[in-house]
Amino acid sequence: MNDAGRQVPGHTRPRPKPRHPAPPLSGRLVAESRDTISVRVAEGVWTLDRDDVLQLRDESPDAGTAERAVLVWIRPGATADFTQRRRIQLTERPLTLPPRPSPAVGDELLARLTDQWARKLDVAPTPGAAGATVSYSQTRSGGGSDDGTACDSLD
């Protein structure tokens, strides 16, 4: 027997509003001053202004630990510095970071065509789920060549 015929009360209890709009940043507190805090995560170190921190909760059983585990809730719209450790190889060129990969030529056109193709076949064009998807790969050589391939498919 199912609950299809069951009456639902006219009033339901409202859900409590979450205390914070997003999950906390979880990491190790590595530096703390009057103005900023720095939290180490697997990818690097976040440095946040104290004014942008909504709550800082100690998660370490031993509060005296040098780098104690913390949860940090951050105000929406906050700005932060992020520092990453990188291995440096000395070369004759100046120290730089590589540019972010550019989109392959035709990606937007391919996405539109995939969407049209999927609609004609009544396939849901939802990337990352069952349906029509667009994928591409890109290679960049030291000589400045920027090559890529793209395809559309049914999942």
Buried (B, 14 or more C-beta within 10 A) or exposed (E): EEEEEEEEEEEEEEEEEEEEEEEBBEBBBBEEEEEBBBBBEEEBBBBBBEEBBBEBEEEEEEEEEEEBBBBBBBBEEEEBEEEEEEEEEEEEEEEEEEEEEEEBEEBEEBBEEBBEBBEEEEBEBEEEEEBBBBEBEBEBEEEEEEEBEBEBEEE
